[in-house]
C-alpha cells in the first residue's frame, strides 16, 4: 500500500478546464494543437471539423501539470448538459475571433454568453483565460485593447476572479504558449494556496 500511495502522489495533478466560444472560432483547432504539443509557430495546421456537441482531451502542459479540456459549444447551446460539464471545473478558456467587432450579431451573442459564464455558480471564482484567435485576419495593433474596452472586462469580471486576454493564431500556434503558461500559473497558485489576478 505504501508503494501504491507513493506512486499516486507522484502523479501530476489533472485540472478540468472548460473551453467555450461561438461557432467556428477555432476551439477544436486550439485543442488538438495543444494535444500535439505544438504551441509554437509551425507551418502544419491540424485539420478539424466543427464540433457538434463537445470534444474531450487530456493535455500534458508540463511534467507537473495536465489539463483535462472539454471543448464545448457556447453556453446557450449546452444548457441541457451543463450539469455534466461544469462540476469540478477548475478554469475556463473562452475563445473569440479577432474580427468579432465587425459582426454585430456575434458581438451580442458573445456578450450574453460571457455574462452568463461569469455569473454561473458552478464556475464561480475559476480563472478565465480569454483567447482572441485568428490574429492573422486582423492586422490592427490595438485589437486586444478595443475588444477589452468594448466588453468592459474589468467591470464584467468581478469578485476577485483571475482573468487575462491573449492574442493567438491557432493555425500556427502563435501566442498559445504564453496563454497556457498564464493558466498554468493560476492553477499552480491554487495548489499552493496563493492567488494572483489579471
MARDO-902610 format. One record per residue (C-alpha): residue in three letters; residue number from 1; y, z, x; chain. Coordinates in steps of 0.5 Angstrom, whole numbers, plus 500, padded with zeros to 3 digits. Layout:
<recs>
REC/res/n/c2/c3/c1/chain
REC/ala/NUM/Y/Z/X/A
...
</recs>
This chain:
<recs>
REC/res/n/c2/c3/c1/chain
REC/unk/1/500/500/500/A
REC/unk/2/505/502/506/A
REC/unk/3/504/495/509/A
REC/unk/4/505/491/502/A
REC/unk/5/511/495/501/A
REC/unk/6/514/494/508/A
REC/unk/7/513/486/507/A
REC/unk/8/516/486/500/A
REC/unk/9/522/490/503/A
REC/unk/10/523/484/508/A
REC/unk/11/523/479/503/A
REC/unk/12/531/476/502/A
REC/unk/13/534/478/495/A
REC/unk/14/534/473/490/A
REC/unk/15/540/472/485/A
REC/unk/16/540/469/479/A
REC/unk/17/546/464/478/A
REC/unk/18/548/460/472/A
REC/unk/19/552/453/473/A
REC/unk/20/555/450/468/A
REC/unk/21/560/445/466/A
REC/unk/22/562/439/462/A
REC/unk/23/557/433/461/A
REC/unk/24/557/428/467/A
REC/unk/25/561/433/472/A
REC/unk/26/556/433/478/A
REC/unk/27/552/439/477/A
REC/unk/28/545/437/478/A
REC/unk/29/547/433/484/A
REC/unk/30/550/439/487/A
REC/unk/31/544/443/485/A
REC/unk/32/539/438/489/A
REC/unk/33/544/437/495/A
REC/unk/34/543/445/495/A
REC/unk/35/536/445/495/A
REC/unk/36/535/440/500/A
REC/unk/37/540/444/504/A
REC/unk/38/545/438/505/A
REC/unk/39/551/441/505/A
REC/unk/40/555/437/510/A
REC/unk/41/557/430/509/A
REC/unk/42/552/426/509/A
REC/unk/43/551/418/507/A
REC/unk/44/545/419/503/A
REC/unk/45/546/421/496/A
REC/unk/46/541/425/492/A
REC/unk/47/539/421/485/A
REC/unk/48/539/425/479/A
REC/unk/49/539/423/472/A
REC/unk/50/544/427/467/A
REC/unk/51/541/434/465/A
REC/unk/52/538/434/458/A
REC/unk/53/538/442/457/A
REC/unk/54/537/445/464/A
REC/unk/55/534/445/471/A
REC/unk/56/532/451/475/A
REC/unk/57/531/451/482/A
REC/unk/58/531/457/488/A
REC/unk/59/536/455/493/A
REC/unk/60/535/458/500/A
REC/unk/61/542/459/502/A
REC/unk/62/540/463/509/A
REC/unk/63/535/468/512/A
REC/unk/64/538/474/508/A
REC/unk/65/539/470/501/A
REC/unk/66/536/466/496/A
REC/unk/67/539/463/489/A
REC/unk/68/535/462/483/A
REC/unk/69/540/457/480/A
REC/unk/70/540/455/473/A
REC/unk/71/543/448/472/A
REC/unk/72/545/448/464/A
REC/unk/73/550/444/460/A
REC/unk/74/557/447/457/A
REC/unk/75/556/454/454/A
REC/unk/76/557/451/447/A
REC/unk/77/551/446/448/A
REC/unk/78/547/452/450/A
REC/unk/79/549/457/444/A
REC/unk/80/542/458/441/A
REC/unk/81/538/459/448/A
REC/unk/82/544/463/452/A
REC/unk/83/540/470/450/A
REC/unk/84/534/467/455/A
REC/unk/85/539/464/460/A
REC/unk/86/545/470/461/A
REC/unk/87/541/476/462/A
REC/unk/88/540/478/469/A
REC/unk/89/545/473/472/A
REC/unk/90/549/475/478/A
REC/unk/91/554/470/479/A
REC/unk/92/557/464/475/A
REC/unk/93/558/457/478/A
REC/unk/94/563/452/474/A
REC/unk/95/564/445/475/A
REC/unk/96/570/441/474/A
REC/unk/97/572/434/475/A
REC/unk/98/578/432/480/A
REC/unk/99/580/427/474/A
REC/unk/100/580/432/469/A
REC/unk/101/588/433/468/A
REC/unk/102/587/426/466/A
REC/unk/103/582/427/460/A
REC/unk/104/586/431/454/A
REC/unk/105/579/432/450/A
REC/unk/106/575/434/456/A
REC/unk/107/581/439/458/A
REC/unk/108/581/442/451/A
REC/unk/109/573/443/451/A
REC/unk/110/573/446/458/A
REC/unk/111/579/451/457/A
REC/unk/112/575/453/451/A
REC/unk/113/568/453/455/A
REC/unk/114/571/457/461/A
REC/unk/115/575/462/456/A
REC/unk/116/568/464/452/A
REC/unk/117/565/465/459/A
REC/unk/118/570/470/462/A
REC/unk/119/569/474/455/A
REC/unk/120/562/474/455/A
REC/unk/121/559/481/455/A
REC/unk/122/553/478/459/A
REC/unk/123/557/475/464/A
REC/unk/124/562/481/465/A
REC/unk/125/564/482/472/A
REC/unk/126/560/477/475/A
REC/unk/127/563/473/481/A
REC/unk/128/566/466/478/A
REC/unk/129/566/460/483/A
REC/unk/130/570/454/481/A
REC/unk/131/568/447/484/A
REC/unk/132/572/441/483/A
REC/unk/133/568/436/484/A
REC/unk/134/569/428/485/A
REC/unk/135/575/429/490/A
REC/unk/136/574/422/493/A
REC/unk/137/576/420/486/A
REC/unk/138/583/423/486/A
REC/unk/139/587/423/493/A
REC/unk/140/593/427/491/A
REC/unk/141/594/433/496/A
REC/unk/142/595/438/490/A
REC/unk/143/590/437/485/A
REC/unk/144/587/444/486/A
REC/unk/145/594/447/485/A
REC/unk/146/595/443/479/A
REC/unk/147/588/445/476/A
REC/unk/148/589/452/477/A
REC/unk/149/596/452/474/A
REC/unk/150/594/448/468/A
REC/unk/151/588/453/467/A
REC/unk/152/592/459/469/A
REC/unk/153/586/462/472/A
REC/unk/154/590/468/474/A
REC/unk/155/591/470/467/A
REC/unk/156/585/467/464/A
REC/unk/157/580/471/469/A
REC/unk/158/582/478/469/A
REC/unk/159/578/485/469/A
REC/unk/160/577/485/477/A
REC/unk/161/572/479/477/A
REC/unk/162/572/476/483/A
REC/unk/163/573/468/483/A
REC/unk/164/575/462/487/A
REC/unk/165/576/455/487/A
REC/unk/166/574/450/492/A
REC/unk/167/575/442/492/A
REC/unk/168/568/439/493/A
REC/unk/169/565/432/493/A
REC/unk/170/557/433/491/A
REC/unk/171/555/426/493/A
REC/unk/172/557/427/500/A
REC/unk/173/556/435/500/A
REC/unk/174/563/436/503/A
REC/unk/175/566/442/501/A
REC/unk/176/560/445/499/A
REC/unk/177/558/450/505/A
REC/unk/178/565/453/504/A
REC/unk/179/564/454/497/A
REC/unk/180/557/457/497/A
REC/unk/181/559/461/503/A
REC/unk/182/564/465/499/A
REC/unk/183/559/466/493/A
REC/unk/184/554/469/499/A
REC/unk/185/560/474/501/A
REC/unk/186/561/476/494/A
REC/unk/187/553/477/493/A
REC/unk/188/552/481/499/A
REC/unk/189/558/485/498/A
REC/unk/190/555/487/491/A
REC/unk/191/549/489/495/A
REC/unk/192/553/493/500/A
REC/unk/193/557/496/494/A
REC/unk/194/563/493/496/A
REC/unk/195/568/489/492/A
REC/unk/196/573/483/494/A
REC/unk/197/577/479/489/A
REC/unk/198/580/472/489/A
</recs>
